[in-house]
Amino acid sequence: DVKVTQSSRYLVKRTGEKVFLECVQDMDHENMFWYRQDPGLGLRLIYFSYDVKMKEKGDIPEGYSVSREKKERFSLILESASTNQTSMYLCASSPTPGQIYGYTFGSGTRLTVV
Amino acid sequence: TQLLEQSPQFLSIQEGENLTVYCNSSSVFSSLQWYRQEPGEGPVLLVTVVTGGEVKKLKRLTFQFGDARKDSSLHITAAQPGDTGLYLCAGAWVGSGGSNYKLTFGKGTLLTVNP
């Protein structure tokens, strides 16, 4: 069964810390995405990547960066965590074209910044 | 950013009832997808519709894409407690360059089916 694996289900970090969220997919998908999901706001796209070492900003990139050194791995980095980054973070991947084949999501990382 | 409006936001029904949830936009989408998300998990793809007017069935679920490709509906017949979850629609809009690689998600309809 195809999988997107996120490294942590729950994470608690302190304000100002640098936080790394890791995502690995085993489907050889070209495209990978990071979303955050908040009550009343839905899923919002932070960053996405359509190839190794390629990245593009989504709708809410401020305070985040990403890294994609290998095709199967896409990392989200919170440079200096703040309380307003407390959220559920979802990683997804898709083959091309993603608008036809759909996304496969990981189970999410619930991040709390205190 | 293209916007997708889903309605209703919340829906609580009894087992055996039928229901319809809606997904609307002022924008044209090249395709539209429906996902279901259970608590503590990521969304799972149910269906993709591509052609205006297209109807797809998945057991008791019927999905329809509007003729103008701006809206979609999901109809569930004889709902069961296992249908409980957050239903999300997501549209891929007609764009240029890298835009086609992204989906815009609606905020979802939270469905509760009571036994």
Interface residues (C-beta under 8 A of the other chain):
Chain A: V4 N31 F33 Y35 G40 L41 G42 L43 L45 F48 Y50 E56 G58 D59 L90 A92 T96 P97 G98 Q99 I100 Y101 G102 Y103 T104 F105 G106 S107 G108
Chain B: T1 S30 S31 Q33 Y35 G40 E41 G42 P43 V44 L45 T48 V50 L88 A90 A92 G98 N100 Y101 K102 L103 F105 G106 K107 G108
